[in-house]
Amino acid sequence: MSGPNFLRKIDHDGKIQQVAGAFISAPVRLLAVVRQGRKALHQAFSSGISNKFFMETEGLERFVLKEAPPYASSLSFCRASLQFQQHLARSGLLIPEYRSLSDDNTTFHFVLLEDGRERIFTLQRLADGYEFPSLPMIVKGAVDALYSLHTSALSMPNNKLPHYNVFDCVNDLLVQGRIEPEPKLNCQWLRHKTKVLELIKTFSWTVNHYKVQAESVGYFEDIQPVHGDFHLNNLIFSSSGAVSAMLDFDDAKNDNPIQDFARLAVSLCIFSFHIDPQRPLALLPTSMDLPLLLELLAHSKSVEIARIKKGPFPPTLKCIALQMAFIGLLSGMYGTAQLRELRLFRQCWTPDAKNWMP
């Protein structure tokens, strides 16, 4: 049901507290405002997809109860979502947010806020460069987790893939990035403007070409939950640089697997070039940073890896290769074995030399 209708039909103070209390078997109180990073979040505010209600237990544990978005209003979808999360957990990919998804009348997501705080703290440590693995290890961990996420999806019994908008989002990103390429390029990259535009044109054509092929063989007819919002700000890393958990799983149909690759690639660019400690990471609009990604692609072949002191150049290229590979996978042009072969992380990071080495 829509946000306004939802609020009219129930007394949210009483009903939401009742539902939340039933989920955790303890008294709860509704919080008027919750601060998360630099944002102040108000109870019952609408994100455009669902209403969110912030709670606190007597033990001061905070969480959010989210009304499920319209596409997840059926229990069958929620059960499929939980089944997929359990399947991922067996593969070592944890989604720690969810505790339960439904009551008798309305479908809810129950999400602990502690994970959000850990996420912000983790990103700050990454940005400051203290007590954390080097950026290449973080990038490798993120791409490994993304690969595992999608191979896990493909290994689900009777797996179904989202039936619409799987390729359109990448095309939309390209269209957005094409509108104003020149003002967004640094002066030293202006000479690559023609090459950047040609990359966009070629990539757009390839996306549309594979989309037609995929549709012609009957993909996208049913729904399977996928993450759909996979970027550095939605990951929690272990001290070794591996991904220990994924957050924000609830956009399972609104977003889609191809967007995972686009968002991760763009967030890597944001991470490298926006490291102001006072600024949230991976929160800038993707349309602002896609030209930056294309700049890297446009001149990457002329850059010697050993000269790159810090930055996501080779991993970003690998993300794009994986993105195109997954499009090929959906259209039947690749198998999972060939996708695995594309994970060519043969470089390692040597802190003393501070260089990429073969």
Sequence and secondary structure as in RCSB ss.txt:
>XXXX:A:sequence
MSGPNFLRKIDHDGKIQQVAGAFISAPVRLLAVVRQGRKALHQAFSSGISNKFFMETEGLERFVLKEAPPYASSL
SFCRASLQFQQHLARSGLLIPEYRSLSDDNTTFHFVLLEDGRERIFTLQRLADGYEFPSLPMIVKGAVDALYSLH
TSALSMPNNKLPHYNVFDCVNDLLVQGRIEPEPKLNCQWLRHKTKVLELIKTFSWTVNHYKVQAESVGYFEDIQP
VHGDFHLNNLIFSSSGAVSAMLDFDDAKNDNPIQDFARLAVSLCIFSFHIDPQRPLALLPTSMDLPLLLELLAHS
KSVEIARIKKGPFPPTLKCIALQMAFIGLLSGMYGTAQLRELRLFRQCWTPDAKNWMP
>XXXX:A:secstr
  HHHHHHHS HHHHHHHHHHHHHTS EEE SEEEETTEEEETTEE SS EEEEEEETT  EEEEEE  GGG SH
HHHHHHHHHHHHHHHTT   TTBS  B SSSBEEEEETHHHHHHHHHHHHHHHT SS  HHHHHHHHHHHHHHHH
HHHHHSTT     SSTTHHHHHHHHHHHHSHHHHS GGGGGGHHHHHHHHHHHHHHHHHHHHHHHHTTTTSS   
     SGGGEEE TTS EEEE  TT TTTS HHHHHHHHHHHHHHHHH   TTS SS S HHHHHHHHHHHHHHG
GGS GGG  SSSHHHHHHHHHHHHHHHHHHTTS  HHHHHHT     EEETTTTEEE 
